[in-house]
Amino acid sequence: SFFRVFEKMHIVVAGGTGFIGSHLVRTLTREGHTVTLVSRKPKAGDPSAISWDQLKASGLPSKTDAVIQLAGHSILNIPRWTAGHKELVLRSRVETGEALLEAMKKAPPQVYIAASAVGIYQINNAEKYTEEKATLGSDFPAQVCQEVEKICDLAAKHVERVVKMRTGVVLGKTGGALQRMWLPFKFGLGGTIGLQGSQSFPWIHIEDMVGLYLHALNNPAVRGPLNGTAPQHTTNYEFTKALGKALWRPAVLPVPGFVLRTLMGEESTLLLDGQNVYPEKALQTGFQFRFPGIEQALTDIRDSTEY
């Protein structure tokens, strides 16, 4: 197997039914770990799932080795962010994070990994951001990530090892941003976003994303911020060109930035602006990316039946 497991663990996963979570839980289970999901509506009589109310009342299951926090409402909203949607995005992450924090205070696991995002960084294409050398942003995505990471800092007072997973755009055709782009590109309707497409596009293949979570679980040298992005810097233009090539379709229709800003308002920053993010800590601690380059990644996703 691609994923090397060093010891069998009991892992509690919050938000394990989403795009990243479902792939991660499947891999953890396949590798012989015991997984307990925390969800809003667990199936009645399912021993591998508990509700948030059960977590608040009874705490973590006994002998929990690790907690992974992926819960939270999607930041993507059609057609634009509203005040209500923004509040839901923030509240869903803070409330679930705080519930996990209270449970971990009573029975600390060995490791806590929380999904943050590269959105914590200031928009900047010129400067290469590493975990140790970066400027934090002040827009809405940055605010959300900072609230998630504040809970991580509180957890670090109780949990031996805490990892802040600063995730890029996770690529797979069964979920996330790429799922929305797949059909338009297949029909030849895809193109660069903004007239130049020169903004950075920090991405990672879903399989490398899952691999990085396992790496963070197993490697005691991994703690603090961890950039979840591929090592090859890619612009929006390079991404759309590679996606068009993988689908045997030219990417010819650029979407002007002012159109997106008019249609999507503040949310257009997710598409029009980017950060040049480098996974220095992952590489320094020995993680090997299966898909470091965008063309190879998109060809693999095209041919896969799993993701």
Stockholm file with secondary structure:
# STOCKHOLM 1.0

chainA/1-307         SFFRVFEKMHIVVAGGTGFIGSHLVRTLTREGHTVTLVSRKPKAGDPSAISWDQLKASGLPSKTDAVIQLAGHSILNIPRWTAGHKELVLRSRVETGEALLEAMKKAPPQVYIAASAVGIYQINNAEKYTEEKATLGSDFPAQVCQEVEKICDLAAKHVERVVKMRTGVVLGKTGGALQRMWLPFKFGLGGTIGLQGSQSFPWIHIEDMVGLYLHALNNPAVRGPLNGTAPQHTTNYEFTKALGKALWRPAVLPVPGFVLRTLMGEESTLLLDGQNVYPEKALQTGFQFRFPGIEQALTDIRDSTEY
#=GR chainA/1-307 SS CCSCCSSCCEEEEETTTSHHHHHHHHHHHHTTCEEEEEESSCCTTCTTEEEHHHHHHHCSCTTCCEEEECCCCCSCCSSCCCHHHHHHHHHHHHHHHHHHHHHHHHSCCSEEEEEEEGGGBCCEEEEEECSSSCCBCCSHHHHHHHHHHHHHHHHTTTSSEEEEEEECEEECTTSHHHHHHHHHHHTTCCCCBSSSCCSBCCEEEHHHHHHHHHHHHHCTTCCEEEEESCSSCCBHHHHHHHHHHHTTCCCCCCBCHHHHHHHHGGGGHHHHCCEEECCHHHHHTTCCCSCCSHHHHHHHHHHCSCC
#=GC SS_cons         CCSCCSSCCEEEEETTTSHHHHHHHHHHHHTTCEEEEEESSCCTTCTTEEEHHHHHHHCSCTTCCEEEECCCCCSCCSSCCCHHHHHHHHHHHHHHHHHHHHHHHHSCCSEEEEEEEGGGBCCEEEEEECSSSCCBCCSHHHHHHHHHHHHHHHHTTTSSEEEEEEECEEECTTSHHHHHHHHHHHTTCCCCBSSSCCSBCCEEEHHHHHHHHHHHHHCTTCCEEEEESCSSCCBHHHHHHHHHHHTTCCCCCCBCHHHHHHHHGGGGHHHHCCEEECCHHHHHTTCCCSCCSHHHHHHHHHHCSCC
//
